[in-house]
């Protein structure tokens, strides 16, 4: 990924300065302002070590009671991707099949079993035992949060991403997570993006459209 100057306006530059200790602007470009969601990929490999590095960065983001519910299945082989293919919406097939790696970003409904290790300060496991509604909500909320960290980590380490939600959820769960407590959230293609595959950036909302201060 070669970060290019993003569409930062003067107001955004002032806001960044107002927060105290912003990271380098080139880093912000690479992660946010110049980063895009790609539909096509260059013929460049993504190593297993790179995937491990993404996970090592991602896992440092905060989760509720350090519950760490995300589970990731990386598809690199042709056979693995072919198993995914029939469960994709037509518009996502080429984007996924041509990507060097496709990450199945899931969450584990049995995440609380590991809380004695991940959150040893108190008996957090007991908060969830027998409470299916809380388990489901916590796994989904924090798994989604970690999936966002995953995209940021991948971009920060030099990859491009192509997240997608157009797929048959039940089909993916049966094909890849049968007999487990894992459940798919969304899919993210990884690689070095082909700039010819992206559209002009869509508009983003103004502050007042999505936020207020009380």
N, CA and C atoms as a LAMMPS dump frame, in Angstrom:
ITEM: TIMESTEP
0
ITEM: NUMBER OF ATOMS
642
ITEM: BOX BOUNDS ff ff ff
-5.0000000000000000e+02 5.0000000000000000e+02
-5.0000000000000000e+02 5.0000000000000000e+02
-5.0000000000000000e+02 5.0000000000000000e+02
ITEM: ATOMS id mol type element x y z
1 1 1 N 0.85 -1.195 0
2 1 2 C 0 0 0
3 1 3 C 0.876 1.232 0
4 2 1 N 0.685 2.115 -0.935
5 2 2 C 1.349 3.409 -0.959
6 2 3 C 0.313 4.469 -0.617
7 3 1 N 0.405 4.994 0.607
8 3 2 C -0.584 5.981 1.042
9 3 3 C -0.422 7.259 0.245
10 4 1 N -1.512 7.76 -0.262
11 4 2 C -1.519 9.005 -1.014
12 4 3 C -2.275 10.049 -0.207
13 5 1 N -2.002 11.331 -0.453
14 5 2 C -2.702 12.366 0.317
15 5 3 C -4.205 12.171 0.266
16 6 1 N -4.831 12.161 1.418
17 6 2 C -6.268 11.954 1.48
18 6 3 C -7.02 13.268 1.451
19 7 1 N -8.35 13.193 1.435
20 7 2 C -9.18 14.399 1.319
21 7 3 C -9.376 15.094 2.656
22 8 1 N -8.28 15.537 3.253
23 8 2 C -8.394 16.232 4.529
24 8 3 C -8.665 17.706 4.287
25 9 1 N -9.658 18.239 4.989
26 9 2 C -9.935 19.66 4.902
27 9 3 C -9.289 20.389 6.059
28 10 1 N -9.329 21.715 6.022
29 10 2 C -8.7 22.513 7.07
30 10 3 C -9.299 22.208 8.431
31 11 1 N -10.616 21.993 8.458
32 11 2 C -11.276 21.721 9.743
33 11 3 C -10.755 20.431 10.355
34 12 1 N -10.511 19.431 9.521
35 12 2 C -9.994 18.172 10.043
36 12 3 C -8.582 18.342 10.576
37 13 1 N -7.764 19.141 9.88
38 13 2 C -6.412 19.383 10.363
39 13 3 C -6.433 20.074 11.723
40 14 1 N -7.33 21.058 11.882
41 14 2 C -7.444 21.748 13.162
42 14 3 C -7.889 20.778 14.243
43 15 1 N -8.859 19.918 13.926
44 15 2 C -9.358 18.953 14.907
45 15 3 C -8.25 18.015 15.356
46 16 1 N -7.407 17.589 14.427
47 16 2 C -6.309 16.705 14.792
48 16 3 C -5.359 17.402 15.753
49 17 1 N -5.026 18.65 15.481
50 17 2 C -4.136 19.398 16.362
51 17 3 C -4.774 19.615 17.733
52 18 1 N -6.095 19.721 17.78
53 18 2 C -6.783 20.01 19.034
54 18 3 C -6.763 18.842 20.004
55 19 1 N -6.447 17.662 19.526
56 19 2 C -6.519 16.471 20.378
57 19 3 C -5.241 16.213 21.164
58 20 1 N -4.199 16.993 20.939
59 20 2 C -3.023 16.88 21.787
60 20 3 C -1.823 16.221 21.14
61 21 1 N -1.894 14.893 20.914
62 21 2 C -0.726 14.169 20.42
63 21 3 C -1.101 13.283 19.233
64 22 1 N -1.441 13.869 18.095
65 22 2 C -1.806 13.048 16.937
66 22 3 C -0.61 12.274 16.407
67 23 1 N -0.872 11.118 15.83
68 23 2 C 0.192 10.373 15.171
69 23 3 C 0.535 11.059 13.855
70 24 1 N 1.593 10.62 13.245
71 24 2 C 2.059 11.199 11.995
72 24 3 C 0.943 11.236 10.955
73 25 1 N 0.871 12.334 10.194
74 25 2 C -0.196 12.471 9.203
75 25 3 C -0.117 11.388 8.135
76 26 1 N 1.08 10.948 7.804
77 26 2 C 1.215 9.87 6.822
78 26 3 C 0.559 8.595 7.334
79 27 1 N 0.655 8.362 8.643
80 27 2 C 0.009 7.188 9.23
81 27 3 C -1.505 7.32 9.175
82 28 1 N -2.009 8.516 9.458
83 28 2 C -3.45 8.741 9.367
84 28 3 C -3.943 8.562 7.941
85 29 1 N -3.144 9.017 6.979
86 29 2 C -3.503 8.793 5.579
87 29 3 C -3.605 7.301 5.28
88 30 1 N -2.59 6.552 5.715
89 30 2 C -2.535 5.125 5.402
90 30 3 C -3.686 4.354 6.033
91 31 1 N -4.073 4.753 7.23
92 31 2 C -5.113 4.019 7.953
93 31 3 C -6.517 4.5 7.596
94 32 1 N -6.676 5.814 7.379
95 32 2 C -8.015 6.366 7.19
96 32 3 C -8.186 7.19 5.912
97 33 1 N -7.513 8.329 5.826
98 33 2 C -7.854 9.323 4.809
99 33 3 C -7.564 8.877 3.382
100 34 1 N -6.497 8.122 3.174
101 34 2 C -6.174 7.644 1.829
102 34 3 C -6.521 6.176 1.64
103 35 1 N -6.904 5.508 2.699
104 35 2 C -7.244 4.082 2.611
105 35 3 C -8.595 3.904 1.928
106 36 1 N -8.72 2.822 1.189
107 36 2 C -9.962 2.531 0.478
108 36 3 C -10.316 1.056 0.655
109 37 1 N -11.566 0.72 0.365
110 37 2 C -12.002 -0.68 0.33
111 37 3 C -11.869 -1.163 -1.109
112 38 1 N -11.03 -2.166 -1.306
113 38 2 C -10.674 -2.586 -2.665
114 38 3 C -11.545 -3.723 -3.165
115 39 1 N -11.734 -3.721 -4.488
116 39 2 C -12.488 -4.771 -5.171
117 39 3 C -11.605 -5.661 -6.038
118 40 1 N -10.35 -5.267 -6.227
119 40 2 C -9.414 -6.034 -7.038
120 40 3 C -8.025 -5.962 -6.438
121 41 1 N -7.15 -6.871 -6.883
122 41 2 C -5.89 -7.075 -6.18
123 41 3 C -4.724 -7.236 -7.132
124 42 1 N -3.552 -6.763 -6.698
125 42 2 C -2.318 -6.989 -7.428
126 42 3 C -1.82 -8.4 -7.139
127 43 1 N -0.999 -8.909 -8.018
128 43 2 C -0.483 -10.273 -7.88
129 43 3 C 0.71 -10.277 -6.923
130 44 1 N 0.418 -10.056 -5.646
131 44 2 C 1.437 -10.046 -4.6
132 44 3 C 0.985 -10.949 -3.461
133 45 1 N 1.893 -11.76 -2.974
134 45 2 C 1.572 -12.702 -1.905
135 45 3 C 1.447 -11.977 -0.561
136 46 1 N 0.692 -12.577 0.336
137 46 2 C 0.612 -12.135 1.727
138 46 3 C 1.103 -13.296 2.581
139 47 1 N 2.18 -13.08 3.305
140 47 2 C 2.804 -14.173 4.051
141 47 3 C 2.024 -14.526 5.311
142 48 1 N 2.252 -15.735 5.801
143 48 2 C 1.65 -16.144 7.068
144 48 3 C 2.146 -15.264 8.208
145 49 1 N 3.415 -14.867 8.146
146 49 2 C 3.956 -13.988 9.183
147 49 3 C 3.219 -12.654 9.21
148 50 1 N 2.828 -12.166 8.039
149 50 2 C 2.06 -10.919 7.974
150 50 3 C 0.709 -11.089 8.656
151 51 1 N 0.053 -12.204 8.428
152 51 2 C -1.245 -12.456 9.058
153 51 3 C -1.103 -12.535 10.576
154 52 1 N -0.036 -13.167 11.034
155 52 2 C 0.2 -13.244 12.48
156 52 3 C 0.44 -11.852 13.06
157 53 1 N 1.151 -11.015 12.312
158 53 2 C 1.418 -9.655 12.787
159 53 3 C 0.128 -8.852 12.913
160 54 1 N -0.776 -9.013 11.956
161 54 2 C -2.06 -8.307 12.027
162 54 3 C -2.81 -8.7 13.293
163 55 1 N -2.849 -9.99 13.57
164 55 2 C -3.552 -10.468 14.764
165 55 3 C -2.875 -9.956 16.028
166 56 1 N -1.538 -9.934 16.038
167 56 2 C -0.817 -9.464 17.22
168 56 3 C -1.092 -7.989 17.508
169 57 1 N -1.301 -7.195 16.468
170 57 2 C -1.661 -5.788 16.669
171 57 3 C -3.128 -5.671 17.076
172 58 1 N -3.997 -6.353 16.352
173 58 2 C -5.443 -6.278 16.583
174 58 3 C -5.821 -6.609 18.018
175 59 1 N -5.201 -7.641 18.582
176 59 2 C -5.62 -8.141 19.895
177 59 3 C -5.334 -7.167 21.03
178 60 1 N -4.558 -6.113 20.746
179 60 2 C -4.244 -5.136 21.785
180 60 3 C -5.343 -4.098 21.973
181 61 1 N -6.308 -4.038 21.066
182 61 2 C -7.423 -3.113 21.233
183 61 3 C -8.328 -3.54 22.38
184 62 1 N -8.995 -2.595 23.031
185 62 2 C -9.824 -2.924 24.191
186 62 3 C -11.102 -3.677 23.838
187 63 1 N -11.469 -4.605 24.709
188 63 2 C -12.762 -5.287 24.647
189 63 3 C -13.332 -5.354 26.057
190 64 1 N -14.626 -5.565 26.16
191 64 2 C -15.296 -5.642 27.452
192 64 3 C -14.725 -6.789 28.276
193 65 1 N -14.201 -6.467 29.458
194 65 2 C -13.594 -7.467 30.337
195 65 3 C -12.524 -8.288 29.61
196 66 1 N -11.874 -7.657 28.639
197 66 2 C -10.852 -8.337 27.837
198 66 3 C -11.357 -9.684 27.323
199 67 1 N -12.611 -9.699 26.862
200 67 2 C -13.242 -10.981 26.515
201 67 3 C -12.717 -11.585 25.22
202 68 1 N -12.163 -10.779 24.309
203 68 2 C -11.477 -11.283 23.115
204 68 3 C -12.286 -12.349 22.364
205 69 1 N -13.513 -12.037 21.93
206 69 2 C -14.345 -13.077 21.314
207 69 3 C -14.075 -13.319 19.834
208 70 1 N -13.272 -12.477 19.179
209 70 2 C -13.078 -12.663 17.743
210 70 3 C -12.362 -13.981 17.455
211 71 1 N -12.77 -14.602 16.365
212 71 2 C -12.093 -15.793 15.854
213 71 3 C -11.93 -15.582 14.355
214 72 1 N -10.762 -15.911 13.835
215 72 2 C -10.45 -15.619 12.437
216 72 3 C -9.995 -16.888 11.735
217 73 1 N -10.61 -17.17 10.629
218 73 2 C -10.15 -18.27 9.767
219 73 3 C -9.666 -17.65 8.459
220 74 1 N -8.366 -17.769 8.205
221 74 2 C -7.772 -17.215 6.991
222 74 3 C -7.83 -18.242 5.869
223 75 1 N -8.355 -17.839 4.732
224 75 2 C -8.421 -18.709 3.56
225 75 3 C -7.375 -18.247 2.555
226 76 1 N -6.368 -19.109 2.321
227 76 2 C -5.324 -18.785 1.349
228 76 3 C -5.327 -19.749 0.162
229 77 1 N -5.625 -20.989 0.414
230 77 2 C -5.564 -21.986 -0.654
231 77 3 C -6.758 -21.857 -1.596
232 78 1 N -6.563 -22.325 -2.813
233 78 2 C -7.649 -22.301 -3.789
234 78 3 C -8.822 -23.143 -3.299
235 79 1 N -8.522 -24.3 -2.719
236 79 2 C -9.588 -25.188 -2.246
237 79 3 C -10.429 -24.514 -1.168
238 80 1 N -9.772 -23.815 -0.245
239 80 2 C -10.506 -23.141 0.83
240 80 3 C -11.41 -22.053 0.265
241 81 1 N -10.899 -21.294 -0.687
242 81 2 C -11.714 -20.232 -1.286
243 81 3 C -12.872 -20.806 -2.091
244 82 1 N -12.652 -21.945 -2.735
245 82 2 C -13.73 -22.571 -3.497
246 82 3 C -14.86 -23.036 -2.583
247 83 1 N -14.533 -23.414 -1.357
248 83 2 C -15.57 -23.781 -0.389
249 83 3 C -16.429 -22.58 -0.027
250 84 1 N -15.818 -21.404 -0.066
251 84 2 C -16.545 -20.176 0.259
252 84 3 C -17.399 -19.695 -0.907
253 85 1 N -16.94 -19.921 -2.112
254 85 2 C -17.531 -19.333 -3.315
255 85 3 C -19.042 -19.486 -3.417
256 86 1 N -19.619 -20.686 -3.206
257 86 2 C -21.071 -20.814 -3.391
258 86 3 C -21.905 -20.034 -2.384
259 87 1 N -21.284 -19.532 -1.339
260 87 2 C -22.015 -18.806 -0.299
261 87 3 C -21.913 -17.287 -0.461
262 88 1 N -21.211 -16.83 -1.493
263 88 2 C -21.038 -15.401 -1.72
264 88 3 C -22.097 -14.858 -2.663
265 89 1 N -22.515 -13.614 -2.437
266 89 2 C -23.339 -12.931 -3.424
267 89 3 C -22.509 -12.737 -4.688
268 90 1 N -23.18 -12.727 -5.815
269 90 2 C -22.485 -12.689 -7.1
270 90 3 C -21.479 -11.544 -7.193
271 91 1 N -21.841 -10.389 -6.676
272 91 2 C -20.965 -9.232 -6.775
273 91 3 C -19.696 -9.326 -5.957
274 92 1 N -19.638 -10.281 -5.031
275 92 2 C -18.458 -10.435 -4.177
276 92 3 C -17.562 -11.597 -4.585
277 93 1 N -17.982 -12.382 -5.555
278 93 2 C -17.234 -13.591 -5.906
279 93 3 C -15.832 -13.255 -6.394
280 94 1 N -15.733 -12.411 -7.394
281 94 2 C -14.415 -12.111 -7.966
282 94 3 C -13.516 -11.424 -6.949
283 95 1 N -14.081 -10.5 -6.171
284 95 2 C -13.294 -9.794 -5.161
285 95 3 C -12.67 -10.769 -4.168
286 96 1 N -13.419 -11.787 -3.779
287 96 2 C -12.913 -12.756 -2.817
288 96 3 C -11.991 -13.787 -3.459
289 97 1 N -12.374 -14.31 -4.615
290 97 2 C -11.601 -15.383 -5.231
291 97 3 C -10.228 -14.913 -5.694
292 98 1 N -10.116 -13.661 -6.093
293 98 2 C -8.844 -13.142 -6.594
294 98 3 C -7.954 -12.567 -5.492
295 99 1 N -8.481 -12.434 -4.301
296 99 2 C -7.686 -11.892 -3.197
297 99 3 C -6.65 -12.915 -2.732
298 100 1 N -5.454 -12.471 -2.37
299 100 2 C -4.461 -13.4 -1.826
300 100 3 C -4.95 -14.121 -0.575
301 101 1 N -5.722 -13.41 0.237
302 101 2 C -6.249 -13.981 1.484
303 101 3 C -7.672 -13.48 1.695
304 102 1 N -8.519 -14.365 2.189
305 102 2 C -9.85 -13.969 2.643
306 102 3 C -9.954 -14.337 4.118
307 103 1 N -10.265 -13.353 4.948
308 103 2 C -10.41 -13.595 6.381
309 103 3 C -11.886 -13.738 6.726
310 104 1 N -12.232 -14.863 7.336
311 104 2 C -13.572 -15.04 7.884
312 104 3 C -13.532 -14.525 9.314
313 105 1 N -14.174 -13.406 9.552
314 105 2 C -14.154 -12.77 10.866
315 105 3 C -15.392 -13.211 11.638
316 106 1 N -15.163 -14.023 12.634
317 106 2 C -16.244 -14.635 13.403
318 106 3 C -16.114 -14.251 14.874
319 107 1 N -17.114 -14.633 15.653
320 107 2 C -17.02 -14.487 17.101
321 107 3 C -17.39 -15.817 17.749
322 108 1 N -16.846 -16.037 18.929
323 108 2 C -17.003 -17.308 19.632
324 108 3 C -18.018 -17.147 20.763
325 109 1 N -19.108 -17.89 20.676
326 109 2 C -20.136 -17.812 21.72
327 109 3 C -19.69 -18.464 23.026
328 110 1 N -18.559 -19.149 22.995
329 110 2 C -17.995 -19.735 24.217
330 110 3 C -16.799 -18.923 24.716
331 111 1 N -16.739 -17.662 24.332
332 111 2 C -15.6 -16.816 24.706
333 111 3 C -15.386 -16.768 26.203
334 112 1 N -16.471 -16.826 26.964
335 112 2 C -16.391 -16.647 28.417
336 112 3 C -15.627 -17.766 29.109
337 113 1 N -15.461 -18.906 28.435
338 113 2 C -14.703 -20.012 29.02
339 113 3 C -13.242 -19.627 29.253
340 114 1 N -12.748 -18.65 28.514
341 114 2 C -11.351 -18.24 28.64
342 114 3 C -11.167 -17.034 29.56
343 115 1 N -12.245 -16.532 30.122
344 115 2 C -12.137 -15.341 30.961
345 115 3 C -11.276 -15.534 32.21
346 116 1 N -11.236 -16.726 32.823
347 116 2 C -10.323 -16.876 33.96
348 116 3 C -8.873 -16.553 33.6
349 117 1 N -8.506 -16.79 32.358
350 117 2 C -7.156 -16.455 31.898
351 117 3 C -7.047 -15.004 31.45
352 118 1 N -8.032 -14.538 30.674
353 118 2 C -7.942 -13.211 30.076
354 118 3 C -8.321 -12.091 31.036
355 119 1 N -9.144 -12.396 32.041
356 119 2 C -9.6 -11.369 32.983
357 119 3 C -9.569 -11.954 34.392
358 120 1 N -8.358 -12.168 34.927
359 120 2 C -8.212 -12.886 36.197
360 120 3 C -8.545 -12.062 37.434
361 121 1 N -8.888 -10.787 37.24
362 121 2 C -9.105 -9.901 38.387
363 121 3 C -10.346 -10.283 39.192
364 122 1 N -11.295 -10.935 38.541
365 122 2 C -12.536 -11.317 39.212
366 122 3 C -13.142 -12.503 38.47
367 123 1 N -14.211 -13.051 38.998
368 123 2 C -14.856 -14.217 38.376
369 123 3 C -15.805 -13.761 37.271
370 124 1 N -15.249 -13.259 36.182
371 124 2 C -16.071 -12.742 35.087
372 124 3 C -16.819 -13.844 34.35
373 125 1 N -16.3 -15.046 34.383
374 125 2 C -16.977 -16.154 33.698
375 125 3 C -18.395 -16.339 34.221
376 126 1 N -18.578 -16.149 35.514
377 126 2 C -19.894 -16.356 36.125
378 126 3 C -20.92 -15.334 35.643
379 127 1 N -20.475 -14.204 35.118
380 127 2 C -21.406 -13.199 34.61
381 127 3 C -22.192 -13.732 33.407
382 128 1 N -21.587 -14.647 32.696
383 128 2 C -22.148 -15.091 31.421
384 128 3 C -22.775 -16.484 31.465
385 129 1 N -22.344 -17.315 32.371
386 129 2 C -22.828 -18.697 32.395
387 129 3 C -24.344 -18.74 32.53
388 130 1 N -25 -19.411 31.593
389 130 2 C -26.447 -19.551 31.614
390 130 3 C -27.221 -18.36 31.089
391 131 1 N -26.534 -17.322 30.662
392 131 2 C -27.199 -16.105 30.174
393 131 3 C -26.944 -15.969 28.674
394 132 1 N -27.725 -16.689 27.891
395 132 2 C -27.495 -16.734 26.444
396 132 3 C -27.628 -15.364 25.784
397 133 1 N -28.562 -14.559 26.27
398 133 2 C -28.756 -13.234 25.673
399 133 3 C -27.517 -12.361 25.863
400 134 1 N -26.958 -12.371 27.065
401 134 2 C -25.757 -11.583 27.343
402 134 3 C -24.564 -12.127 26.571
403 135 1 N -24.457 -13.44 26.491
404 135 2 C -23.365 -14.064 25.731
405 135 3 C -23.403 -13.613 24.28
406 136 1 N -24.578 -13.724 23.668
407 136 2 C -24.716 -13.382 22.258
408 136 3 C -24.414 -11.909 22.005
409 137 1 N -24.976 -11.036 22.835
410 137 2 C -24.771 -9.598 22.65
411 137 3 C -23.313 -9.212 22.85
412 138 1 N -22.681 -9.776 23.865
413 138 2 C -21.287 -9.438 24.16
414 138 3 C -20.355 -9.963 23.082
415 139 1 N -20.593 -11.189 22.638
416 139 2 C -19.748 -11.772 21.59
417 139 3 C -19.855 -10.976 20.3
418 140 1 N -21.078 -10.632 19.907
419 140 2 C -21.269 -9.9 18.658
420 140 3 C -20.705 -8.487 18.743
421 141 1 N -21.007 -7.79 19.834
422 141 2 C -20.557 -6.399 19.965
423 141 3 C -19.029 -6.313 19.976
424 142 1 N -18.41 -7.123 20.812
425 142 2 C -16.962 -7.047 20.94
426 142 3 C -16.236 -7.714 19.78
427 143 1 N -16.86 -8.728 19.181
428 143 2 C -16.279 -9.319 17.987
429 143 3 C -16.276 -8.344 16.828
430 144 1 N -17.35 -7.56 16.708
431 144 2 C -17.414 -6.534 15.668
432 144 3 C -16.374 -5.454 15.922
433 145 1 N -16.234 -5.066 17.179
434 145 2 C -15.215 -4.083 17.548
435 145 3 C -13.827 -4.582 17.149
436 146 1 N -13.535 -5.842 17.453
437 146 2 C -12.229 -6.388 17.108
438 146 3 C -12.045 -6.531 15.601
439 147 1 N -13.117 -6.799 14.891
440 147 2 C -13.02 -6.877 13.432
441 147 3 C -12.652 -5.517 12.843
442 148 1 N -13.147 -4.446 13.456
443 148 2 C -12.739 -3.104 13.023
444 148 3 C -11.265 -2.875 13.329
445 149 1 N -10.825 -3.309 14.512
446 149 2 C -9.395 -3.227 14.813
447 149 3 C -8.586 -3.998 13.77
448 150 1 N -9.108 -5.136 13.342
449 150 2 C -8.424 -5.972 12.357
450 150 3 C -8.163 -5.183 11.071
451 151 1 N -9.167 -4.477 10.596
452 151 2 C -9.009 -3.68 9.375
453 151 3 C -7.973 -2.582 9.586
454 152 1 N -8.042 -1.907 10.727
455 152 2 C -7.081 -0.842 11.016
456 152 3 C -5.67 -1.413 11.114
457 153 1 N -5.519 -2.561 11.779
458 153 2 C -4.2 -3.184 11.909
459 153 3 C -3.642 -3.575 10.547
460 154 1 N -4.486 -4.161 9.699
461 154 2 C -4.029 -4.563 8.369
462 154 3 C -3.556 -3.354 7.572
463 155 1 N -4.311 -2.284 7.617
464 155 2 C -3.913 -1.065 6.905
465 155 3 C -2.63 -0.486 7.492
466 156 1 N -2.533 -0.465 8.809
467 156 2 C -1.355 0.099 9.464
468 156 3 C -0.09 -0.667 9.1
469 157 1 N -0.217 -1.961 8.847
470 157 2 C 0.936 -2.796 8.526
471 157 3 C 1.202 -2.893 7.032
472 158 1 N 0.425 -2.171 6.223
473 158 2 C 0.746 -2.066 4.812
474 158 3 C -0.121 -2.826 3.849
475 159 1 N -1.183 -3.461 4.334
476 159 2 C -2.092 -4.173 3.437
477 159 3 C -3.323 -3.32 3.134
478 160 1 N -4.026 -3.715 2.098
479 160 2 C -5.331 -3.144 1.786
480 160 3 C -6.402 -4.167 2.13
481 161 1 N -7.616 -3.689 2.331
482 161 2 C -8.705 -4.568 2.746
483 161 3 C -9.925 -4.391 1.854
484 162 1 N -10.738 -5.431 1.826
485 162 2 C -11.998 -5.388 1.101
486 162 3 C -13.076 -6.072 1.908
487 163 1 N -13.602 -5.403 2.955
488 163 2 C -14.64 -6.019 3.781
489 163 3 C -15.936 -6.191 3.004
490 164 1 N -16.671 -7.253 3.32
491 164 2 C -17.936 -7.507 2.619
492 164 3 C -18.894 -8.268 3.524
493 165 1 N -20.177 -7.966 3.37
494 165 2 C -21.211 -8.653 4.141
495 165 3 C -22.216 -9.355 3.243
496 166 1 N -21.968 -9.367 1.95
497 166 2 C -22.885 -10.026 1.03
498 166 3 C -22.586 -11.503 0.882
499 167 1 N -23.144 -12.302 1.788
500 167 2 C -22.927 -13.746 1.762
501 167 3 C -24.039 -14.434 2.537
502 168 1 N -24.134 -15.741 2.36
503 168 2 C -25.124 -16.548 3.068
504 168 3 C -24.54 -16.939 4.42
505 169 1 N -25.009 -16.294 5.465
506 169 2 C -24.471 -16.503 6.807
507 169 3 C -24.579 -17.964 7.239
508 170 1 N -25.749 -18.551 7.067
509 170 2 C -25.939 -19.943 7.474
510 170 3 C -25.013 -20.865 6.687
511 171 1 N -24.868 -20.596 5.392
512 171 2 C -24.01 -21.429 4.566
513 171 3 C -22.555 -21.367 4.991
514 172 1 N -22.068 -20.173 5.309
515 172 2 C -20.68 -20.026 5.75
516 172 3 C -20.468 -20.718 7.089
517 173 1 N -21.418 -20.57 8
518 173 2 C -21.286 -21.243 9.295
519 173 3 C -21.234 -22.757 9.135
520 174 1 N -22.053 -23.299 8.261
521 174 2 C -22.058 -24.747 8.046
522 174 3 C -20.784 -25.216 7.365
523 175 1 N -20.304 -24.429 6.408
524 175 2 C -19.129 -24.833 5.633
525 175 3 C -17.834 -24.744 6.43
526 176 1 N -17.749 -23.78 7.346
527 176 2 C -16.471 -23.54 8.009
528 176 3 C -16.49 -23.683 9.528
529 177 1 N -17.653 -23.597 10.153
530 177 2 C -17.694 -23.595 11.615
531 177 3 C -18.632 -24.65 12.197
532 178 1 N -18.994 -25.63 11.396
533 178 2 C -19.902 -26.679 11.882
534 178 3 C -19.294 -27.384 13.09
535 179 1 N -20.122 -27.62 14.101
536 179 2 C -19.662 -28.317 15.293
537 179 3 C -18.855 -27.459 16.247
538 180 1 N -18.804 -26.15 15.999
539 180 2 C -18.085 -25.238 16.88
540 180 3 C -19.039 -24.18 17.426
541 181 1 N -18.528 -23.355 18.317
542 181 2 C -19.304 -22.236 18.863
543 181 3 C -18.976 -20.929 18.148
544 182 1 N -18.285 -21.025 17.019
545 182 2 C -17.962 -19.84 16.226
546 182 3 C -19.124 -19.484 15.315
547 183 1 N -19.335 -18.177 15.112
548 183 2 C -20.369 -17.701 14.204
549 183 3 C -19.796 -16.563 13.355
550 184 1 N -20.032 -16.629 12.057
551 184 2 C -19.49 -15.619 11.154
552 184 3 C -20.101 -14.25 11.43
553 185 1 N -19.286 -13.218 11.33
554 185 2 C -19.748 -11.833 11.4
555 185 3 C -19.689 -11.232 9.998
556 186 1 N -18.48 -11.012 9.487
557 186 2 C -18.351 -10.604 8.093
558 186 3 C -17.044 -11.116 7.526
559 187 1 N -16.835 -10.865 6.249
560 187 2 C -15.69 -11.382 5.511
561 187 3 C -14.828 -10.208 5.091
562 188 1 N -13.507 -10.411 5.073
563 188 2 C -12.615 -9.334 4.658
564 188 3 C -11.505 -9.886 3.775
565 189 1 N -11.468 -9.423 2.529
566 189 2 C -10.374 -9.78 1.632
567 189 3 C -9.148 -8.955 1.994
568 190 1 N -7.963 -9.565 1.827
569 190 2 C -6.706 -8.911 2.173
570 190 3 C -5.725 -9.022 1.021
571 191 1 N -4.929 -7.986 0.835
572 191 2 C -3.894 -8.031 -0.185
573 191 3 C -3.375 -6.64 -0.471
574 192 1 N -2.792 -6.491 -1.644
575 192 2 C -2.335 -5.188 -2.116
576 192 3 C -3.308 -4.752 -3.201
577 193 1 N -4.07 -3.721 -2.904
578 193 2 C -5.182 -3.348 -3.761
579 193 3 C -4.777 -2.786 -5.113
580 194 1 N -5.584 -3.109 -6.102
581 194 2 C -5.433 -2.567 -7.446
582 194 3 C -6.277 -1.298 -7.542
583 195 1 N -5.62 -0.168 -7.743
584 195 2 C -6.344 1.103 -7.754
585 195 3 C -7.381 1.185 -8.866
586 196 1 N -7.231 0.369 -9.889
587 196 2 C -8.207 0.371 -10.978
588 196 3 C -9.55 -0.212 -10.536
589 197 1 N -9.561 -0.855 -9.379
590 197 2 C -10.772 -1.556 -8.939
591 197 3 C -11.668 -0.723 -8.038
592 198 1 N -11.263 0.502 -7.723
593 198 2 C -12.049 1.287 -6.768
594 198 3 C -12.773 2.435 -7.463
595 199 1 N -13.877 2.834 -6.846
596 199 2 C -14.653 3.968 -7.322
597 199 3 C -14.14 5.242 -6.661
598 200 1 N -14.614 6.375 -7.147
599 200 2 C -14.328 7.629 -6.459
600 200 3 C -14.91 7.549 -5.052
601 201 1 N -14.193 8.097 -4.098
602 201 2 C -14.631 7.991 -2.704
603 201 3 C -16.011 8.614 -2.514
604 202 1 N -16.868 7.899 -1.807
605 202 2 C -18.213 8.395 -1.521
606 202 3 C -18.169 9.464 -0.432
607 203 1 N -19.175 10.346 -0.393
608 203 2 C -19.186 11.417 0.611
609 203 3 C -19.26 10.86 2.027
610 204 1 N -18.71 11.609 2.953
611 204 2 C -18.8 11.294 4.373
612 204 3 C -19.639 12.371 5.063
613 205 1 N -20.304 12.03 6.161
614 205 2 C -21.177 13.006 6.823
615 205 3 C -20.401 14.091 7.553
616 206 1 N -21.046 15.231 7.719
617 206 2 C -20.507 16.297 8.558
618 206 3 C -20.759 15.942 10.022
619 207 1 N -19.991 16.57 10.902
620 207 2 C -20.1 16.298 12.336
621 207 3 C -21.544 16.377 12.813
622 208 1 N -22.24 17.45 12.462
623 208 2 C -23.592 17.686 12.976
624 208 3 C -24.602 16.658 12.485
625 209 1 N -24.279 15.949 11.418
626 209 2 C -25.194 14.937 10.9
627 209 3 C -25.179 13.666 11.738
628 210 1 N -24.086 13.412 12.436
629 210 2 C -23.953 12.134 13.14
630 210 3 C -23.57 12.274 14.609
631 211 1 N -23.329 13.502 15.066
632 211 2 C -22.87 13.674 16.444
633 211 3 C -23.383 14.982 17.017
634 212 1 N -23.477 15.014 18.333
635 212 2 C -23.733 16.271 19.023
636 212 3 C -23.008 16.249 20.352
637 213 1 N -22.981 17.382 21.011
638 213 2 C -22.286 17.524 22.288
639 213 3 C -23.273 18.083 23.294
640 214 1 N -23.509 17.366 24.376
641 214 2 C -24.46 17.8 25.403
642 214 3 C -23.732 18.471 26.561
